[in-house]
């Protein structure tokens, strides 16, 4: 009797939301709690298959996500709705699958991405906020929002962002990125910095925020910010804003087709 042929692999794409407070980033690290590790463990419990999950953007330790996109290959024929319900049953309460579907085998969540959108949140008031402590960086000194907005103009377009690269960018060859949007928003005591780019260097958003806060505090002029941004000098931007204020909001794709 011939043995039954194994089911063909298919590719599943999912959108995740997670609070990164308790995790050492998205990417798997032996012996440490990571989002990838929790997700792969949940998939194993649900399907009995060990898979390797690929993420559109590798968020750092303490960084959150509202719209992280991941994919993996699997033999299981479970419908998308079962993946959502089943994985959310096994995942910890600070990680959730919001949607799932199958895509073509050649779809790459990283290379097919047109852009990523990040938001950094600042609480700008004298008193700290227990309710915002995990999601907003508390800055007690008044910030000049108009100056920060003006400084953002130097970021838009295709530029060499070497000044904003963190120390873990040692293996990066090309520091040129295209920024589609860099905007400051204000609602009450909360300031938001929204940045959209084709891709990001390690710590790029957090170092950008640190430099913008220096402008807002009057420690750096708009002109000095622009000169620094154009300097191509490694890692001169900063200081690096804390991770807990940063959230991956969305990953955008040109072509997206479910199977």
C-alpha positions as CSV (number, residue, x, y, z in Angstrom):
1,X,0.0,0.0,0.0
2,X,1.3,3.4,-1.0
3,X,1.8,5.9,1.8
4,X,-0.3,9.0,1.7
5,X,1.5,12.0,0.3
6,X,2.0,14.8,2.8
7,X,-0.2,17.9,2.4
8,X,1.5,20.7,0.5
9,X,2.8,23.7,2.4
10,X,0.7,26.9,2.2
11,X,1.6,30.3,3.5
12,X,-0.5,32.0,6.2
13,X,-0.3,35.7,6.8
14,X,-1.5,37.3,10.0
15,X,-1.8,40.8,11.5
16,X,-0.7,40.9,15.2
17,X,-1.3,43.4,18.0
18,X,0.9,43.2,21.1
19,X,2.2,45.1,24.1
20,X,5.9,44.7,24.1
21,X,6.6,45.6,27.8
22,X,7.4,42.0,28.9
23,X,9.3,41.0,25.8
24,X,12.9,41.2,24.6
25,X,11.7,42.3,21.1
26,X,9.9,40.4,18.4
27,X,12.8,38.2,17.2
28,X,13.4,34.8,18.9
29,X,16.2,34.7,21.4
30,X,17.0,31.4,23.3
31,X,16.0,31.6,27.0
32,X,14.3,35.0,26.6
33,X,10.6,35.9,26.3
34,X,10.0,37.2,22.7
35,X,6.8,37.7,20.6
36,X,8.1,35.3,18.0
37,X,8.8,32.7,20.6
38,X,5.2,33.0,22.0
39,X,3.6,32.9,18.6
40,X,5.6,29.9,17.4
41,X,4.7,28.0,20.6
42,X,1.0,28.8,20.1
43,X,1.1,27.6,16.5
44,X,2.7,24.3,17.7
45,X,0.0,23.8,20.3
46,X,-2.8,24.5,17.8
47,X,-1.5,22.5,14.8
48,X,1.2,20.2,16.1
49,X,3.6,21.7,13.5
50,X,6.8,23.6,14.3
51,X,7.1,26.6,12.1
52,X,9.4,29.6,11.7
53,X,7.5,32.9,11.7
54,X,8.8,35.9,9.6
55,X,7.8,39.5,10.6
56,X,7.6,42.5,8.4
57,X,9.4,44.6,11.0
58,X,11.5,43.3,13.9
59,X,10.5,45.5,16.8
60,X,13.0,46.0,19.7
61,X,12.6,45.1,23.3
62,X,9.7,47.0,24.9
63,X,8.2,48.3,21.6
64,X,4.5,47.7,20.9
65,X,2.6,46.9,17.7
66,X,-0.9,47.5,16.5
67,X,-0.4,46.2,13.0
68,X,2.6,43.9,12.8
69,X,2.4,41.6,9.8
70,X,3.8,38.0,10.0
71,X,3.8,34.9,7.8
72,X,4.7,31.3,8.0
73,X,4.5,28.1,5.9
74,X,2.4,25.2,7.3
75,X,0.7,22.0,6.2
76,X,-2.4,22.5,8.3
77,X,-5.6,23.1,6.3
78,X,-7.3,24.9,9.2
79,X,-9.5,27.9,8.0
80,X,-8.3,31.4,8.8
81,X,-11.0,32.0,11.4
82,X,-9.8,28.9,13.3
83,X,-6.2,30.2,13.3
84,X,-7.5,33.5,14.8
85,X,-9.6,31.9,17.5
86,X,-7.2,29.0,18.2
87,X,-4.0,31.1,18.5
88,X,-5.7,33.7,20.6
89,X,-6.7,30.9,23.0
90,X,-3.1,29.8,23.4
91,X,-1.3,33.2,23.3
92,X,-0.7,35.3,26.4
93,X,-3.1,38.2,27.0
94,X,-0.6,40.8,25.7
95,X,-0.4,39.3,22.2
96,X,-3.4,38.8,19.8
97,X,-4.0,37.8,16.3
98,X,-6.4,40.3,14.7
99,X,-6.7,38.7,11.2
100,X,-5.4,35.8,9.1
101,X,-5.5,34.7,5.5
102,X,-3.6,32.5,3.1
103,X,-1.4,34.2,0.5
104,X,0.6,33.1,-2.5
105,X,3.8,31.2,-1.7
106,X,6.0,33.9,-3.1
107,X,4.6,36.7,-1.1
108,X,7.2,38.1,1.2
109,X,6.0,40.2,4.2
110,X,9.3,42.1,4.2
111,X,10.3,42.6,0.6
112,X,6.7,43.2,-0.6
113,X,6.1,45.9,2.0
114,X,5.8,49.4,0.5
115,X,6.2,51.2,3.8
116,X,6.0,50.9,7.6
117,X,4.3,53.4,9.9
118,X,5.4,54.0,13.4
119,X,4.0,56.3,16.1
120,X,5.9,57.6,19.1
121,X,3.8,59.0,22.0
122,X,5.0,61.6,24.5
123,X,3.1,62.7,27.6
124,X,4.0,66.4,28.0
125,X,3.0,67.6,31.5
126,X,4.5,68.1,34.9
127,X,2.9,65.1,36.5
128,X,3.5,61.5,35.4
129,X,0.6,59.3,34.4
130,X,0.2,55.8,35.9
131,X,-2.3,55.0,33.0
132,X,0.1,56.0,30.3
133,X,3.4,54.8,31.8
134,X,3.7,51.7,29.5
135,X,2.8,53.6,26.3
136,X,4.0,57.1,26.5
137,X,7.3,58.8,27.4
138,X,6.8,61.3,30.1
139,X,8.5,64.7,29.5
140,X,7.8,67.2,32.2
141,X,9.4,70.3,30.7
142,X,7.2,72.3,28.1
143,X,7.9,71.4,24.5
144,X,7.8,73.9,21.6
145,X,5.6,71.9,19.2
146,X,5.9,74.4,16.3
147,X,9.7,74.1,16.3
148,X,9.5,70.4,16.4
149,X,7.0,70.5,13.5
150,X,9.4,72.7,11.5
151,X,12.4,70.4,12.2
152,X,10.4,67.4,10.8
153,X,10.6,69.0,7.4
154,X,14.2,68.0,7.1
155,X,13.3,64.3,7.5
156,X,10.9,63.9,4.5
157,X,12.2,62.5,1.3
158,X,15.1,60.2,0.3
159,X,18.1,60.9,2.6
160,X,21.1,59.3,4.2
161,X,20.0,58.6,7.8
162,X,23.3,57.6,9.2
163,X,23.1,60.2,12.0
164,X,20.0,58.4,13.3
165,X,21.4,54.9,13.2
166,X,21.8,53.0,16.5
167,X,24.9,50.9,17.5
168,X,23.2,47.7,16.3
169,X,23.3,49.0,12.7
170,X,26.9,47.9,12.3
171,X,26.0,45.4,9.6
172,X,23.9,47.9,7.6
173,X,25.5,48.7,4.2
174,X,23.0,51.2,2.8
175,X,21.8,54.0,5.2
176,X,19.6,55.7,2.6
177,X,15.9,55.5,3.4
178,X,12.8,57.3,1.9
179,X,10.6,58.9,4.5
180,X,7.0,59.6,3.2
181,X,5.7,61.3,6.4
182,X,7.1,62.8,9.6
183,X,4.5,64.7,11.6
184,X,3.8,66.0,15.1
185,X,0.3,65.8,16.4
186,X,-1.1,67.2,19.7
187,X,-4.2,66.3,21.7
188,X,-4.3,67.7,25.2
189,X,-1.1,66.6,27.0
190,X,-0.2,63.9,24.5
191,X,2.1,64.5,21.6
192,X,2.5,62.0,18.8
193,X,5.2,61.7,16.2
194,X,4.1,59.7,13.2
195,X,6.8,58.5,10.7
196,X,6.2,56.5,7.6
197,X,9.2,55.2,5.5
198,X,10.0,52.4,3.1
199,X,12.1,50.9,5.9
200,X,13.9,51.9,9.0
201,X,17.4,51.7,10.5
202,X,17.8,50.2,14.0
203,X,16.6,52.8,16.6
204,X,15.9,55.4,13.8
205,X,12.5,56.5,15.1
206,X,13.6,56.6,18.8
207,X,16.8,58.7,18.0
208,X,14.7,61.0,15.8
209,X,12.3,61.5,18.7
210,X,15.2,62.2,21.1
211,X,16.6,64.8,18.8
212,X,13.1,66.4,18.2
213,X,12.6,66.7,22.0
214,X,16.0,68.5,22.2
215,X,14.5,71.0,19.6
216,X,11.3,71.3,21.6
217,X,13.2,72.0,24.8
218,X,15.2,74.7,23.1
219,X,18.5,72.9,23.5
220,X,18.9,72.6,19.7
221,X,17.6,74.9,17.0
222,X,15.7,73.9,13.9
223,X,18.8,74.8,11.8
224,X,21.1,72.7,14.0
225,X,18.7,69.8,13.7
226,X,18.8,70.1,9.9
227,X,22.6,70.3,9.8
228,X,22.8,67.2,12.1
229,X,20.3,65.3,9.9
230,X,22.4,66.1,6.8
231,X,25.8,65.4,8.3
232,X,26.1,61.7,7.5
233,X,27.9,61.3,10.8
234,X,27.2,58.0,12.5
235,X,24.9,58.0,15.5
236,X,25.0,61.8,16.3
237,X,21.3,62.1,16.6
238,X,19.7,61.5,20.0
239,X,19.4,60.9,22.8
240,X,17.5,57.7,22.2
241,X,14.0,57.9,23.4
242,X,12.7,55.0,25.6
243,X,11.2,52.0,23.8
244,X,7.8,52.0,25.6
245,X,6.6,55.1,23.7
246,X,7.0,53.4,20.3
247,X,4.4,51.4,18.4
248,X,4.4,49.8,14.9
249,X,1.0,51.0,13.6
250,X,0.8,49.5,10.1
251,X,2.6,47.9,7.3
252,X,1.5,48.9,3.8
253,X,1.7,46.7,0.6
254,X,1.3,47.6,-3.1
255,X,-0.1,44.2,-4.1
256,X,-2.0,42.0,-1.7
257,X,-4.0,39.0,-2.9
258,X,-5.5,36.3,-0.8
259,X,-5.6,32.7,-2.1
